[in-house]
């Protein structure tokens, strides 16, 4: 008995309840550029105190909002995703949030023809570089980049309620250099500006998953064996002929010994899931898990794997109604 893995794309709902009449959105930049001398630290070998340094945050907010507009557009939930190229803020009060006023919101919506605004209202990014020495005089470095942002939704029907996505994240790079140079100086670590750009694009992608229905890649598996029906089903599954695979695997379940039925039931659950029949998929996944509980040890990999699939199908089924309300399918 073997096992094959495959990747599948599942449609997941976002966390914002968009009304059906919101067909287009516009992404805007509503922050002040972070001053270069704020948020950047350096701890060097031989120094006990942390030193503040400068790093350019030029265009970081623009990169975030442009990437956010692109990622939302790629999910194809809205008919149109627009990008407002001119930053809204003209003041220099970096630490203060300044939500879009009702009059300004109306002006942007009229100018762009959008139904709602997705606004970056706060963006704080930090970098910290630590340099040290390991045994045998090997120099090492660690660069940490952190981001905090707030993205708000503005639309006329919200009656003063502004849904907000509050997001924070970090990335760490580490490098070692036995040649006598610190990894940052030797180009083994990204510059602070490069790190900020990488983290900013990552944050925009993650925020998109909150704002919009999106696709996620997950791993699934099915069992194979010398049993003719299981083997035939695996062949059909490899060719994405899931209805034929289902037929063979159900026949294998009915004709198998009781201890082998759990694996056949697992395959049947996968076939139903691939055919978007989540209710039958969950029914068969539950049966498979029950059979694994009867015929395997408590810590067996098969039992743990079947529980993961059953729980994932339960989650997908719970989200299906919400996804239907958002997408219509």
Secondary structure, 3 states (H helix, E strand, C coil): CEEEEEEEEEEECCCCCCCCCCCEEEEEECCCCCCCCCCEEEECCCCCCCEECCCCCCCHHHHHHHHHHHHHHHHCCCCEEEECCCCCCCCCCCCCCCCCCHHHHHHHHHHHCCCEEEEEEEEEEEEEEEEEECHHHCEEEEEEEEEEEEEEEECHHHCCCCCEEEEEEEEEEEEEECCCCCCCCCCCCCCHHHHHHHHHHHHHHHHHHHHCCEEEEEEEEEEECCCHHHHHHHHHHHCCCHHHHHHHHHHHHHHCCHHHHHHHHHHHHHHHHHCCCHHHHHHHHHHHHHHHHHHCCCCCHHHHHHHHHHHHHHHHHHHHHHHHHHHCC
